[in-house]
Each structure stands twice: as structure tokens, then as C-alpha cells.
Amino acid sequence: MQRSQWISILTGVVTVILGLGYLILVQILDWRGGEMLPAPIDLSFLF
């Protein structure tokens, strides 16, 4: 294999690991519970 093929395979593996890590992190944070509320909207700076 050429060097560029190894780099592309390594990049793909790293990308998959990061993606799976992100999904696992989101699942853990969601599993902890608590209601997910949006940030409050403060319109006082307009007046």
C-alpha cells in the first residue's frame, strides 16, 4: 500500500472513533436525566 492509503485509512479510523465517542458521551449525558430546557431568551437588551 502507498503511504497516502495508510493515511486515509488512519484518518477514517480516527473519525469513526471520535464519532462513536461523541455519541456515547451524548447518551451518557442524556441518561443522567433532567429536563433539557432551552436557554432563556432575554430581550431586555433591546429596550
PyMOL Python script that loads the backbone (N, CA, C, O; Angstrom):
from pymol import cmd

cmd.read_pdbstr("""\
ATOM      1  N   MET A   1       0.842  -1.188   0.000  1.00  0.00           N
ATOM      2  CA  MET A   1       0.000   0.000   0.000  1.00  0.00           C
ATOM      3  C   MET A   1       0.884   1.247   0.000  1.00  0.00           C
ATOM      4  O   MET A   1       1.995   1.260   0.529  1.00  0.00           O
ATOM      5  N   GLN A   2       0.356   2.249  -0.594  1.00  0.00           N
ATOM      6  CA  GLN A   2       1.077   3.515  -0.600  1.00  0.00           C
ATOM      7  C   GLN A   2       0.831   4.264   0.702  1.00  0.00           C
ATOM      8  O   GLN A   2      -0.111   3.978   1.442  1.00  0.00           O
ATOM      9  N   ARG A   3       1.689   5.214   0.954  1.00  0.00           N
ATOM     10  CA  ARG A   3       1.576   5.977   2.196  1.00  0.00           C
ATOM     11  C   ARG A   3       0.259   6.738   2.269  1.00  0.00           C
ATOM     12  O   ARG A   3      -0.337   6.825   3.343  1.00  0.00           O
ATOM     13  N   SER A   4      -0.205   7.286   1.163  1.00  0.00           N
ATOM     14  CA  SER A   4      -1.454   8.054   1.184  1.00  0.00           C
ATOM     15  C   SER A   4      -2.648   7.172   1.532  1.00  0.00           C
ATOM     16  O   SER A   4      -3.604   7.642   2.148  1.00  0.00           O
ATOM     17  N   GLN A   5      -2.602   5.905   1.147  1.00  0.00           N
ATOM     18  CA  GLN A   5      -3.688   4.995   1.507  1.00  0.00           C
ATOM     19  C   GLN A   5      -3.690   4.725   3.004  1.00  0.00           C
ATOM     20  O   GLN A   5      -4.757   4.666   3.615  1.00  0.00           O
ATOM     21  N   TRP A   6      -2.520   4.561   3.603  1.00  0.00           N
ATOM     22  CA  TRP A   6      -2.440   4.353   5.047  1.00  0.00           C
ATOM     23  C   TRP A   6      -2.942   5.573   5.803  1.00  0.00           C
ATOM     24  O   TRP A   6      -3.632   5.445   6.814  1.00  0.00           O
ATOM     25  N   ILE A   7      -2.598   6.741   5.316  1.00  0.00           N
ATOM     26  CA  ILE A   7      -3.049   7.971   5.976  1.00  0.00           C
ATOM     27  C   ILE A   7      -4.565   8.100   5.886  1.00  0.00           C
ATOM     28  O   ILE A   7      -5.210   8.504   6.854  1.00  0.00           O
ATOM     29  N   SER A   8      -5.136   7.763   4.742  1.00  0.00           N
ATOM     30  CA  SER A   8      -6.592   7.862   4.598  1.00  0.00           C
ATOM     31  C   SER A   8      -7.306   6.838   5.475  1.00  0.00           C
ATOM     32  O   SER A   8      -8.355   7.137   6.047  1.00  0.00           O
ATOM     33  N   ILE A   9      -6.754   5.644   5.585  1.00  0.00           N
ATOM     34  CA  ILE A   9      -7.354   4.628   6.460  1.00  0.00           C
ATOM     35  C   ILE A   9      -7.258   5.073   7.913  1.00  0.00           C
ATOM     36  O   ILE A   9      -8.231   4.964   8.660  1.00  0.00           O
ATOM     37  N   LEU A  10      -6.103   5.569   8.317  1.00  0.00           N
ATOM     38  CA  LEU A  10      -5.926   6.048   9.689  1.00  0.00           C
ATOM     39  C   LEU A  10      -6.870   7.207   9.996  1.00  0.00           C
ATOM     40  O   LEU A  10      -7.455   7.265  11.078  1.00  0.00           O
ATOM     41  N   THR A  11      -7.018   8.119   9.054  1.00  0.00           N
ATOM     42  CA  THR A  11      -7.930   9.245   9.245  1.00  0.00           C
ATOM     43  C   THR A  11      -9.374   8.757   9.393  1.00  0.00           C
ATOM     44  O   THR A  11     -10.120   9.263  10.231  1.00  0.00           O
ATOM     45  N   GLY A  12      -9.757   7.790   8.590  1.00  0.00           N
ATOM     46  CA  GLY A  12     -11.101   7.225   8.692  1.00  0.00           C
ATOM     47  C   GLY A  12     -11.342   6.556  10.034  1.00  0.00           C
ATOM     48  O   GLY A  12     -12.408   6.718  10.629  1.00  0.00           O
ATOM     49  N   VAL A  13     -10.359   5.805  10.514  1.00  0.00           N
ATOM     50  CA  VAL A  13     -10.488   5.132  11.810  1.00  0.00           C
ATOM     51  C   VAL A  13     -10.603   6.160  12.936  1.00  0.00           C
ATOM     52  O   VAL A  13     -11.437   6.011  13.829  1.00  0.00           O
ATOM     53  N   VAL A  14      -9.778   7.188  12.897  1.00  0.00           N
ATOM     54  CA  VAL A  14      -9.843   8.233  13.921  1.00  0.00           C
ATOM     55  C   VAL A  14     -11.198   8.926  13.886  1.00  0.00           C
ATOM     56  O   VAL A  14     -11.770   9.221  14.936  1.00  0.00           O
ATOM     57  N   THR A  15     -11.715   9.186  12.699  1.00  0.00           N
ATOM     58  CA  THR A  15     -13.016   9.839  12.565  1.00  0.00           C
ATOM     59  C   THR A  15     -14.126   8.975  13.151  1.00  0.00           C
ATOM     60  O   THR A  15     -15.001   9.484  13.850  1.00  0.00           O
ATOM     61  N   VAL A  16     -14.100   7.683  12.875  1.00  0.00           N
ATOM     62  CA  VAL A  16     -15.117   6.777  13.416  1.00  0.00           C
ATOM     63  C   VAL A  16     -15.021   6.720  14.938  1.00  0.00           C
ATOM     64  O   VAL A  16     -16.046   6.727  15.619  1.00  0.00           O
ATOM     65  N   ILE A  17     -13.807   6.664  15.480  1.00  0.00           N
ATOM     66  CA  ILE A  17     -13.632   6.629  16.937  1.00  0.00           C
ATOM     67  C   ILE A  17     -14.157   7.912  17.579  1.00  0.00           C
ATOM     68  O   ILE A  17     -14.837   7.859  18.604  1.00  0.00           O
ATOM     69  N   LEU A  18     -13.845   9.061  16.982  1.00  0.00           N
ATOM     70  CA  LEU A  18     -14.350  10.324  17.520  1.00  0.00           C
ATOM     71  C   LEU A  18     -15.877  10.392  17.437  1.00  0.00           C
ATOM     72  O   LEU A  18     -16.525  10.862  18.372  1.00  0.00           O
ATOM     73  N   GLY A  19     -16.447   9.933  16.341  1.00  0.00           N
ATOM     74  CA  GLY A  19     -17.904   9.938  16.192  1.00  0.00           C
ATOM     75  C   GLY A  19     -18.577   9.056  17.226  1.00  0.00           C
ATOM     76  O   GLY A  19     -19.565   9.456  17.842  1.00  0.00           O
ATOM     77  N   LEU A  20     -18.043   7.851  17.419  1.00  0.00           N
ATOM     78  CA  LEU A  20     -18.620   6.949  18.408  1.00  0.00           C
ATOM     79  C   LEU A  20     -18.453   7.508  19.820  1.00  0.00           C
ATOM     80  O   LEU A  20     -19.356   7.391  20.648  1.00  0.00           O
ATOM     81  N   GLY A  21     -17.305   8.112  20.091  1.00  0.00           N
ATOM     82  CA  GLY A  21     -17.093   8.724  21.395  1.00  0.00           C
ATOM     83  C   GLY A  21     -18.088   9.836  21.664  1.00  0.00           C
ATOM     84  O   GLY A  21     -18.602   9.967  22.775  1.00  0.00           O
ATOM     85  N   TYR A  22     -18.356  10.637  20.643  1.00  0.00           N
ATOM     86  CA  TYR A  22     -19.333  11.724  20.791  1.00  0.00           C
ATOM     87  C   TYR A  22     -20.725  11.156  21.065  1.00  0.00           C
ATOM     88  O   TYR A  22     -21.433  11.644  21.946  1.00  0.00           O
ATOM     89  N   LEU A  23     -21.116  10.132  20.318  1.00  0.00           N
ATOM     90  CA  LEU A  23     -22.436   9.545  20.524  1.00  0.00           C
ATOM     91  C   LEU A  23     -22.561   8.935  21.918  1.00  0.00           C
ATOM     92  O   LEU A  23     -23.602   9.062  22.563  1.00  0.00           O
ATOM     93  N   ILE A  24     -21.509   8.278  22.381  1.00  0.00           N
ATOM     94  CA  ILE A  24     -21.534   7.699  23.724  1.00  0.00           C
ATOM     95  C   ILE A  24     -21.633   8.799  24.778  1.00  0.00           C
ATOM     96  O   ILE A  24     -22.388   8.672  25.742  1.00  0.00           O
ATOM     97  N   LEU A  25     -20.876   9.871  24.597  1.00  0.00           N
ATOM     98  CA  LEU A  25     -20.934  10.994  25.544  1.00  0.00           C
ATOM     99  C   LEU A  25     -22.335  11.599  25.604  1.00  0.00           C
ATOM    100  O   LEU A  25     -22.839  11.890  26.688  1.00  0.00           O
ATOM    101  N   VAL A  26     -22.957  11.785  24.462  1.00  0.00           N
ATOM    102  CA  VAL A  26     -24.311  12.344  24.426  1.00  0.00           C
ATOM    103  C   VAL A  26     -25.293  11.407  25.114  1.00  0.00           C
ATOM    104  O   VAL A  26     -26.170  11.862  25.849  1.00  0.00           O
ATOM    105  N   GLN A  27     -25.157  10.098  24.885  1.00  0.00           N
ATOM    106  CA  GLN A  27     -26.051   9.140  25.527  1.00  0.00           C
ATOM    107  C   GLN A  27     -25.879   9.149  27.040  1.00  0.00           C
ATOM    108  O   GLN A  27     -26.862   9.062  27.777  1.00  0.00           O
ATOM    109  N   ILE A  28     -24.635   9.254  27.511  1.00  0.00           N
ATOM    110  CA  ILE A  28     -24.391   9.291  28.957  1.00  0.00           C
ATOM    111  C   ILE A  28     -24.998  10.552  29.562  1.00  0.00           C
ATOM    112  O   ILE A  28     -25.642  10.491  30.609  1.00  0.00           O
ATOM    113  N   LEU A  29     -24.796  11.685  28.912  1.00  0.00           N
ATOM    114  CA  LEU A  29     -25.355  12.925  29.440  1.00  0.00           C
ATOM    115  C   LEU A  29     -26.882  12.902  29.411  1.00  0.00           C
ATOM    116  O   LEU A  29     -27.525  13.440  30.312  1.00  0.00           O
ATOM    117  N   ASP A  30     -27.462  12.289  28.391  1.00  0.00           N
ATOM    118  CA  ASP A  30     -28.914  12.194  28.306  1.00  0.00           C
ATOM    119  C   ASP A  30     -29.452  11.210  29.342  1.00  0.00           C
ATOM    120  O   ASP A  30     -30.533  11.416  29.893  1.00  0.00           O
ATOM    121  N   TRP A  31     -28.710  10.153  29.604  1.00  0.00           N
ATOM    122  CA  TRP A  31     -29.139   9.130  30.545  1.00  0.00           C
ATOM    123  C   TRP A  31     -29.189   9.660  31.971  1.00  0.00           C
ATOM    124  O   TRP A  31     -29.970   9.171  32.788  1.00  0.00           O
ATOM    125  N   ARG A  32     -28.362  10.655  32.278  1.00  0.00           N
ATOM    126  CA  ARG A  32     -28.323  11.206  33.629  1.00  0.00           C
ATOM    127  C   ARG A  32     -29.653  11.813  34.028  1.00  0.00           C
ATOM    128  O   ARG A  32     -29.920  11.990  35.217  1.00  0.00           O
ATOM    129  N   GLY A  33     -30.478  12.130  33.071  1.00  0.00           N
ATOM    130  CA  GLY A  33     -31.797  12.643  33.386  1.00  0.00           C
ATOM    131  C   GLY A  33     -31.833  14.151  33.395  1.00  0.00           C
ATOM    132  O   GLY A  33     -30.912  14.824  32.932  1.00  0.00           O
ATOM    133  N   GLY A  34     -32.901  14.651  33.925  1.00  0.00           N
ATOM    134  CA  GLY A  34     -33.068  16.097  33.960  1.00  0.00           C
ATOM    135  C   GLY A  34     -33.734  16.566  32.677  1.00  0.00           C
ATOM    136  O   GLY A  34     -33.485  16.046  31.590  1.00  0.00           O
ATOM    137  N   GLU A  35     -34.559  17.533  32.837  1.00  0.00           N
ATOM    138  CA  GLU A  35     -35.265  18.065  31.676  1.00  0.00           C
ATOM    139  C   GLU A  35     -34.347  19.009  30.922  1.00  0.00           C
ATOM    140  O   GLU A  35     -33.726  19.892  31.513  1.00  0.00           O
ATOM    141  N   MET A  36     -34.267  18.821  29.630  1.00  0.00           N
ATOM    142  CA  MET A  36     -33.415  19.666  28.805  1.00  0.00           C
ATOM    143  C   MET A  36     -34.229  20.875  28.348  1.00  0.00           C
ATOM    144  O   MET A  36     -35.119  20.762  27.505  1.00  0.00           O
ATOM    145  N   LEU A  37     -33.909  22.018  28.915  1.00  0.00           N
ATOM    146  CA  LEU A  37     -34.627  23.246  28.589  1.00  0.00           C
ATOM    147  C   LEU A  37     -33.745  24.140  27.728  1.00  0.00           C
ATOM    148  O   LEU A  37     -32.527  24.162  27.904  1.00  0.00           O
ATOM    149  N   PRO A  38     -34.347  24.873  26.803  1.00  0.00           N
ATOM    150  CA  PRO A  38     -33.540  25.814  26.026  1.00  0.00           C
ATOM    151  C   PRO A  38     -33.080  26.983  26.893  1.00  0.00           C
ATOM    152  O   PRO A  38     -33.642  27.243  27.957  1.00  0.00           O
ATOM    153  N   ALA A  39     -32.079  27.660  26.435  1.00  0.00           N
ATOM    154  CA  ALA A  39     -31.581  28.815  27.165  1.00  0.00           C
ATOM    155  C   ALA A  39     -32.664  29.890  27.228  1.00  0.00           C
ATOM    156  O   ALA A  39     -33.419  30.064  26.271  1.00  0.00           O
ATOM    157  N   PRO A  40     -32.746  30.611  28.347  1.00  0.00           N
ATOM    158  CA  PRO A  40     -33.760  31.664  28.440  1.00  0.00           C
ATOM    159  C   PRO A  40     -33.462  32.791  27.448  1.00  0.00           C
ATOM    160  O   PRO A  40     -32.310  33.126  27.173  1.00  0.00           O
ATOM    161  N   ILE A  41     -34.518  33.343  26.938  1.00  0.00           N
ATOM    162  CA  ILE A  41     -34.392  34.450  25.985  1.00  0.00           C
ATOM    163  C   ILE A  41     -34.615  35.747  26.739  1.00  0.00           C
ATOM    164  O   ILE A  41     -35.691  35.979  27.289  1.00  0.00           O
ATOM    165  N   ASP A  42     -33.606  36.583  26.763  1.00  0.00           N
ATOM    166  CA  ASP A  42     -33.689  37.849  27.470  1.00  0.00           C
ATOM    167  C   ASP A  42     -33.705  38.962  26.435  1.00  0.00           C
ATOM    168  O   ASP A  42     -32.693  39.218  25.782  1.00  0.00           O
ATOM    169  N   LEU A  43     -34.833  39.617  26.281  1.00  0.00           N
ATOM    170  CA  LEU A  43     -34.963  40.664  25.297  1.00  0.00           C
ATOM    171  C   LEU A  43     -34.766  42.070  25.890  1.00  0.00           C
ATOM    172  O   LEU A  43     -35.029  43.075  25.230  1.00  0.00           O
ATOM    173  N   SER A  44     -34.302  42.118  27.136  1.00  0.00           N
ATOM    174  CA  SER A  44     -34.160  43.421  27.785  1.00  0.00           C
ATOM    175  C   SER A  44     -33.093  44.288  27.126  1.00  0.00           C
ATOM    176  O   SER A  44     -33.123  45.510  27.268  1.00  0.00           O
ATOM    177  N   PHE A  45     -32.157  43.682  26.414  1.00  0.00           N
ATOM    178  CA  PHE A  45     -31.104  44.485  25.777  1.00  0.00           C
ATOM    179  C   PHE A  45     -31.635  45.296  24.598  1.00  0.00           C
ATOM    180  O   PHE A  45     -30.954  46.196  24.107  1.00  0.00           O
ATOM    181  N   LEU A  46     -32.836  44.984  24.145  1.00  0.00           N
ATOM    182  CA  LEU A  46     -33.413  45.726  23.021  1.00  0.00           C
ATOM    183  C   LEU A  46     -34.021  47.056  23.478  1.00  0.00           C
ATOM    184  O   LEU A  46     -34.181  47.973  22.672  1.00  0.00           O
ATOM    185  N   PHE A  47     -34.353  47.163  24.745  1.00  0.00           N
ATOM    186  CA  PHE A  47     -35.068  48.352  25.226  1.00  0.00           C
ATOM    187  C   PHE A  47     -34.203  49.214  26.107  1.00  0.00           C
ATOM    188  O   PHE A  47     -34.656  50.250  26.592  1.00  0.00           O
TER     189      PHE A  47
END
""", "prot")
cmd.dss("prot")
cmd.show_as("cartoon", "prot")
cmd.util.cbc("prot")
cmd.orient("prot")
